[in-house]
Amino acid sequence: MVETQTQYGIIKATPNLLVRDLLAVPHRDTRLVVGYPSFGPNTYSGNLAEMQKEHFHSQEQPKLRFREPTTSESISVCAYEFDKRAKPEILDSRWLQLGRILRTSKGVFANPPKDANGNPITNEKVLMQFLDKIEENNGIYLAEDNADLRNFGYAPYESFPRGFQDCDTFANGGLARLLEYTGEKTAKNLREIATPKLYKRGVNVWGFDAVNEPVLKVAGLVSGRLIEGGRLDVYGSWFGSDGCAFGVL
């Protein structure tokens, strides 16, 4: 074969290629893979837009895109080596955007399903129809998990306390179990995240007030870093622009 000079020399890299590592974590007895590090800091819509762009990982997986996480998926990623990853990398300096919630007059929906246009459904009556045939599970309602109702559920306000509380009170409450999408009596991942070893001042649940009309928000976690001894803040009315989110492969 005749070799030509063009076979040798510097081969320029593709400019503006979005390179992204991957992180695999355990999630509900399965393996969940997300982009690493997290997307952001940005608004939630900005982070979602970034997830939809084409990313490069390796020759085996040259083109990757990511989807919006559920609150349960975000919690699983957050809990994995929490004190080494999510806490120092995200929660100690900015918010972790867990996923969408819908606050209503009587309770909170997590991970509302989307309509034909890809927008979260915010009609309370329609959402309740999804739950009509579901029995109460330790004070909350969890729809059968599938592609259309991924980690969708509902927690009445009376199922969880708001304000300052200890780790166990929070993890055993309906909100924690809803966000983690577990029918067990304790949200184990959130219990691990909120451990007194890391947050001596416990947990503060705020921004989960009842509203006259349904309000679509993003739930978030952050370290109360200005509080001596540390505190975990769980917020239900995301408004900031300095948040991070995990994109699911």
Buried (B, 14 or more C-beta within 10 A) or exposed (E): EEEEEEEEEEEEEEEEEEEBEBBEBEBEEEEBBBBBBBBBBBBBEBBBEBBEEEBBBEEEEEEBEBBBBBBBBBBBBBBBEBEEBBBEBBBEBBBBBBBBBBBBEEBBBBBBBBEEEEEBBBEBEEBBEBBEEBEEBBBBBBBEBEEEBBBBBBBBBEBBBBEBBBBBBBBBBBBBBBBBBBEEEBBBBBBBBBBEEBBEBBBBBBBBEEEEEBBBBBBBBBBBEEBEEBBBBBBBBBEBEEBBBBBBB
